[in-house]
Amino acid sequence: MKSDLTGKYFDINGIKIYSEFIGKGEPLLMIPGLGAGNWLWRKNYKQLSNNYSLIMPELRGSGRTDKPDEYYSIKMFAEDLNKLLESLSIYRTHVLGASMGGFVAQYFASHWPEKVASLILTCTTLGGQEQIGPTGDAFLSLTKPQGKTRKERLEHSYSFNFSQHFLENHQNELDYITNWRLEYRQPEYAYYRQFFAGNAFAGKKYTKKIKAQSLICAGKDDQLVELKNAYELEKNIENSRVEIFEGKHLFFYEHYNKFNKTVLEFLEDKAVS
């Protein structure tokens, strides 16, 4: 990531968790998804950090955080982040979770409601049996990546994350993501440990406990998380609303200006204190 970010390792629950920080103002915890690291926020952190102090951890099993070959769960990820916030003396924060990170955000907001000033769920679902899709090629892209080399497999996945226009006109961005993911490689076992943790998550029993005002963001053409999932979340989370964006799974990267503006407007009147 850029040199304007401050990175640090923390001893949390028996492993070293890496997190980056930038900004001023109230805290905003940003939780990445399956197999992702902080490259995910490349197009978001500069604008958001003008108003908020961003906490951007990488979950156990990915990025620069330790990747033990053992059982993972959404509960475990959330407990890691709870301890991280305590070590930073942060006891109330805004929370943003993308994809599998949205599962972690739901669990966190339901178990420690007093710590969540507001909640933003991005390209995510209720999880488990309540999840709608994905089907066909989209599901195979998650469970059986295509390509002979690791680089080829990463590049194949981009067709499910970005529009064709983006793929044809932003090769430099795609190269950045690929190089980042090759540098901080996620072992196959860690990917599947995270995948099965997400697959086992049954969020419907937690959403009724979420008290924070919630913004649910979804990509209109997302093949990995079908649009219907956003409306199912809205039905199950009191005081929530849906915002639809152009794009696929990583619409918040591709259409970052609109996403960042929407997030800042949502957070404007939701003070931590």
Secondary structure as UniProt FT lines:
FT   TURN            3..4
FT   STRAND          6..12
FT   TURN            13..14
FT   STRAND          15..23
FT   STRAND          26..31
FT   TURN            34..35
FT   HELIX           38..41
FT   TURN            42..44
FT   HELIX           45..48
FT   TURN            49..51
FT   STRAND          52..57
FT   TURN            60..61
FT   TURN            63..64
FT   HELIX           74..87
FT   TURN            88..89
FT   STRAND          93..98
FT   HELIX           100..111
FT   HELIX           113..115
FT   STRAND          116..122
FT   HELIX           128..130
FT   HELIX           136..143
FT   HELIX           150..161
FT   HELIX           164..169
FT   HELIX           171..183
FT   HELIX           188..199
FT   HELIX           204..207
FT   TURN            208..209
FT   STRAND          214..219
FT   TURN            220..221
FT   HELIX           228..236
FT   TURN            238..239
FT   STRAND          240..245
FT   TURN            249..250
FT   HELIX           251..254
FT   HELIX           256..267
FT   TURN            268..269
//
